[in-house]
């Protein structure tokens, strides 16, 4: 084989290899995108179901308890400001 033939064969192998890598990467991106869409739809359905079946947070505290919590928060924020 001459050096010209070797060079052409090397170019041919390079183009084939680069094309295969390009096609593989495009397929990989497509699969990742497809999985992302499927998982987003699945999580939306699950979150809707969780919201629908969620129980209330608990009993509402009385006015004295709320006042004590509010006073504690004001005191805490006052100490942090110094």
N, CA, C and O of each residue as an XYZ file, in Angstrom:
328
protein
N       0.840     -1.175      0.000
C       0.000      0.000      0.000
C       0.891      1.246      0.000
O       1.963      1.282      0.604
N       0.411      2.224     -0.681
C       1.151      3.481     -0.717
C       0.712      4.358      0.448
O      -0.288      4.087      1.113
N       1.466      5.387      0.671
C       1.142      6.277      1.781
C      -0.183      7.005      1.531
O      -0.902      7.310      2.483
N      -0.515      7.287      0.274
C      -1.785      7.923     -0.057
C      -2.955      7.025      0.271
O      -3.967      7.486      0.798
N      -2.826      5.741     -0.039
C      -3.886      4.794      0.271
C      -4.062      4.632      1.779
O      -5.183      4.549      2.281
N      -2.932      4.588      2.494
C      -3.011      4.484      3.953
C      -3.691      5.710      4.557
O      -4.472      5.593      5.500
N      -3.391      6.878      4.011
C      -3.994      8.107      4.502
C      -5.502      8.112      4.252
O      -6.278      8.498      5.126
N      -5.908      7.689      3.074
C      -7.337      7.630      2.770
C      -8.058      6.613      3.653
O      -9.169      6.867      4.118
N      -7.426      5.465      3.882
C      -8.038      4.459      4.757
C      -8.145      4.979      6.191
O      -9.133      4.717      6.876
N      -7.143      5.706      6.636
C      -7.189      6.305      7.976
C      -8.302      7.328      8.087
O      -9.006      7.368      9.096
N      -8.473      8.163      7.057
C      -9.557      9.143      7.042
C     -10.912      8.450      7.052
O     -11.832      8.874      7.751
N     -11.025      7.378      6.270
C     -12.285      6.636      6.221
C     -12.625      6.049      7.592
O     -13.765      6.147      8.046
N     -11.644      5.444      8.244
C     -11.871      4.885      9.575
C     -12.216      5.981     10.588
O     -13.056      5.787     11.467
N     -11.561      7.121     10.452
C     -11.846      8.228     11.362
C     -13.281      8.708     11.186
O     -13.982      8.920     12.175
N     -13.726      8.881      9.951
C     -15.087      9.351      9.696
C     -16.123      8.333     10.162
O     -17.156      8.711     10.714
N     -15.858      7.054      9.946
C     -16.784      6.018     10.414
C     -16.860      6.034     11.940
O     -17.948      5.971     12.513
N     -15.718      6.118     12.587
C     -15.689      6.135     14.052
C     -16.386      7.357     14.623
O     -17.155      7.248     15.578
N     -16.118      8.519     14.042
C     -16.752      9.739     14.532
C     -18.258      9.702     14.292
O     -19.032     10.171     15.127
N     -18.671      9.153     13.169
C     -20.102      9.047     12.875
C     -20.794      8.119     13.864
O     -21.889      8.418     14.341
N     -20.159      6.996     14.170
C     -20.751      6.067     15.132
C     -20.864      6.701     16.519
O     -21.878      6.532     17.196
N     -19.842      7.422     16.939
C     -19.897      8.088     18.234
C     -20.997      9.145     18.235
O     -21.727      9.276     19.217
N     -21.122      9.898     17.146
C     -22.152     10.929     17.050
C     -23.544     10.311     17.139
O     -24.397     10.812     17.871
N     -23.779      9.233     16.407
C     -25.083      8.561     16.443
C     -25.359      8.014     17.836
O     -26.479      8.128     18.335
N     -24.346      7.418     18.469
C     -24.520      6.898     19.825
C     -24.895      8.009     20.792
O     -25.798      7.835     21.611
N     -24.218      9.143     20.711
C     -24.514     10.252     21.620
C     -25.911     10.818     21.377
O     -26.603     11.173     22.331
N     -26.334     10.909     20.125
C     -27.685     11.384     19.823
C     -28.720     10.430     20.404
O     -29.711     10.871     20.986
N     -28.501      9.128     20.254
C     -29.419      8.136     20.828
C     -29.440      8.221     22.354
O     -30.499      8.099     22.970
N     -28.282      8.428     22.956
C     -28.194      8.543     24.407
C     -28.959      9.771     24.904
O     -29.682      9.687     25.896
N     -28.806     10.892     24.232
C     -29.533     12.106     24.599
C     -31.036     11.883     24.443
O     -31.814     12.307     25.298
N     -31.449     11.226     23.367
C     -32.863     10.936     23.157
C     -33.432     10.049     24.254
O     -34.538     10.293     24.737
N     -32.686      9.022     24.650
C     -33.151      8.126     25.715
C     -33.249      8.862     27.045
O     -34.210      8.668     27.788
N     -32.276      9.695     27.349
C     -32.315     10.464     28.599
C     -33.513     11.403     28.604
O     -34.194     11.535     29.621
N     -33.772     12.051     27.483
C     -34.924     12.957     27.390
C     -36.233     12.181     27.563
O     -37.134     12.637     28.267
N     -36.339     11.026     26.933
C     -37.541     10.204     27.048
C     -37.765      9.756     28.493
O     -38.889      9.816     28.992
N     -36.714      9.312     29.158
C     -36.827      8.888     30.555
C     -37.235     10.072     31.424
O     -38.043      9.916     32.340
N     -36.688     11.250     31.151
C     -37.036     12.452     31.906
C     -38.518     12.772     31.779
O     -39.171     13.092     32.772
N     -39.053     12.688     30.565
C     -40.477     12.975     30.346
C     -41.344     11.956     31.077
O     -42.329     12.322     31.719
N     -40.982     10.685     30.982
C     -41.763      9.630     31.638
C     -41.744      9.818     33.150
O     -42.781      9.691     33.801
N     -40.571     10.119     33.720
C     -40.481     10.298     35.166
C     -41.217     11.539     35.634
O     -41.814     11.523     36.710
N     -41.193     12.613     34.860
C     -41.934     13.815     35.238
C     -43.427     13.539     35.271
O     -44.123     13.985     36.183
N     -43.915     12.817     34.294
C     -45.351     12.479     34.285
C     -45.698     11.581     35.457
O     -46.750     11.748     36.074
N     -44.830     10.633     35.774
C     -45.094      9.710     36.881
C     -45.080     10.452     38.210
O     -45.920     10.187     39.070
N     -44.144     11.374     38.393
C     -44.078     12.089     39.667
C     -45.231     13.064     39.817
O     -45.673     13.319     40.937
N     -45.731     13.617     38.716
C     -46.890     14.509     38.801
C     -48.102     13.719     39.274
O     -48.854     14.192     40.127
N     -48.300     12.519     38.731
C     -49.433     11.697     39.151
C     -49.287     11.297     40.615
O     -50.275     11.286     41.349
N     -48.073     10.970     41.052
C     -47.863     10.586     42.443
C     -48.101     11.769     43.375
O     -48.718     11.610     44.428
N     -47.622     12.948     43.003
C     -47.784     14.107     43.884
C     -49.253     14.514     43.984
O     -49.705     14.951     45.042
N     -49.995     14.374     42.890
C     -51.423     14.674     42.941
C     -52.119     13.687     43.872
O     -52.995     14.072     44.646
N     -51.733     12.426     43.798
C     -52.328     11.417     44.668
C     -51.958     11.672     46.129
O     -52.791     11.479     47.014
N     -50.728     12.099     46.394
C     -50.314     12.379     47.765
C     -51.063     13.576     48.337
O     -51.457     13.562     49.503
N     -51.260     14.602     47.534
C     -51.990     15.779     48.002
C     -53.439     15.412     48.287
O     -54.024     15.898     49.255
N     -54.015     14.566     47.461
C     -55.416     14.186     47.641
C     -55.614     13.342     48.895
O     -56.670     13.412     49.524
N     -54.608     12.541     49.271
C     -54.756     11.653     50.417
C     -54.116     12.198     51.681
O     -54.135     11.524     52.711
N     -53.552     13.390     51.636
C     -52.857     13.949     52.798
C     -53.863     14.281     53.907
O     -54.930     14.843     53.663
N     -53.483     13.916     55.116
C     -54.339     14.220     56.255
C     -54.029     15.624     56.766
O     -52.971     16.169     56.452
N     -54.911     16.208     57.530
C     -54.649     17.543     58.062
C     -53.390     17.562     58.924
O     -52.968     16.526     59.437
N     -52.799     18.730     59.079
C     -51.533     18.864     59.793
C     -51.663     18.545     61.273
O     -50.674     18.156     61.895
N     -52.803     18.690     61.838
C     -52.997     18.419     63.250
C     -53.910     19.463     63.846
O     -54.415     20.333     63.136
N     -54.121     19.384     65.129
C     -55.025     20.352     65.765
C     -54.411     21.755     65.747
O     -53.193     21.916     65.831
N     -55.261     22.742     65.638
C     -54.817     24.134     65.642
C     -54.589     24.542     67.095
O     -55.465     24.333     67.935
N     -53.418     25.127     67.407
C     -53.160     25.528     68.794
C     -54.072     26.680     69.218
O     -54.539     27.465     68.393
N     -54.306     26.757     70.507
C     -55.181     27.809     71.010
C     -54.454     29.159     71.010
O     -53.266     29.225     70.692
N     -55.154     30.212     71.359
C     -54.620     31.566     71.279
C     -53.449     31.772     72.231
O     -52.500     32.471     71.875
N     -53.480     31.189     73.430
C     -52.381     31.341     74.389
C     -51.090     30.704     73.855
O     -50.005     31.269     73.989
N     -51.226     29.529     73.252
C     -50.061     28.846     72.695
C     -49.482     29.654     71.533
O     -48.264     29.801     71.430
N     -50.339     30.175     70.665
C     -49.860     30.995     69.552
C     -49.157     32.249     70.053
O     -48.140     32.651     69.487
N     -49.680     32.876     71.108
C     -49.047     34.069     71.672
C     -47.685     33.730     72.252
O     -46.743     34.508     72.103
N     -47.563     32.579     72.915
C     -46.278     32.168     73.481
C     -45.261     31.891     72.381
O     -44.092     32.252     72.513
N     -45.690     31.262     71.314
C     -44.793     30.988     70.186
C     -44.335     32.294     69.551
O     -43.155     32.458     69.239
N     -45.257     33.213     69.361
C     -44.924     34.499     68.760
C     -43.951     35.281     69.644
O     -43.012     35.889     69.130
N     -44.156     35.276     70.951
C     -43.244     35.970     71.860
C     -41.856     35.346     71.825
O     -40.851     36.058     71.850
N     -41.797     34.025     71.768
C     -40.508     33.340     71.707
C     -39.772     33.683     70.413
O     -38.557     33.884     70.423
N     -40.498     33.749     69.311
C     -39.869     34.113     68.040
C     -39.347     35.542     68.070
O     -38.238     35.805     67.605
N     -40.126     36.457     68.607
C     -39.670     37.851     68.696
C     -38.428     37.955     69.577
O     -37.492     38.688     69.259
N     -38.427     37.221     70.677
C     -37.264     37.247     71.563
C     -36.043     36.653     70.864
O     -34.939     37.185     70.975
N     -36.243     35.565     70.156
C     -35.135     34.913     69.434
C     -34.570     35.843     68.366
O     -33.352     35.976     68.252
N     -35.420     36.479     67.594
C     -34.956     37.394     66.554
C     -34.291     38.633     67.153
O     -33.398     39.214     66.536
N     -34.715     39.037     68.335
C     -34.083     40.157     69.004
C     -32.672     39.846     69.429
O     -31.799     40.710     69.343
N     -32.419     38.614     69.894
C     -31.067     38.217     70.286
C     -30.154     38.062     69.081
O     -28.957     38.326     69.185
N     -30.679     37.648     67.963
C     -29.857     37.455     66.758
C     -29.446     38.779     66.143
O     -28.409     38.851     65.483
N     -30.233     39.829     66.341
C     -29.950     41.118     65.723
C     -28.758     41.802     66.383
O     -28.129     42.660     65.764
N     -28.440     41.452     67.596
C     -27.351     42.124     68.323
C     -26.015     41.735     67.847
O     -25.009     42.220     68.365
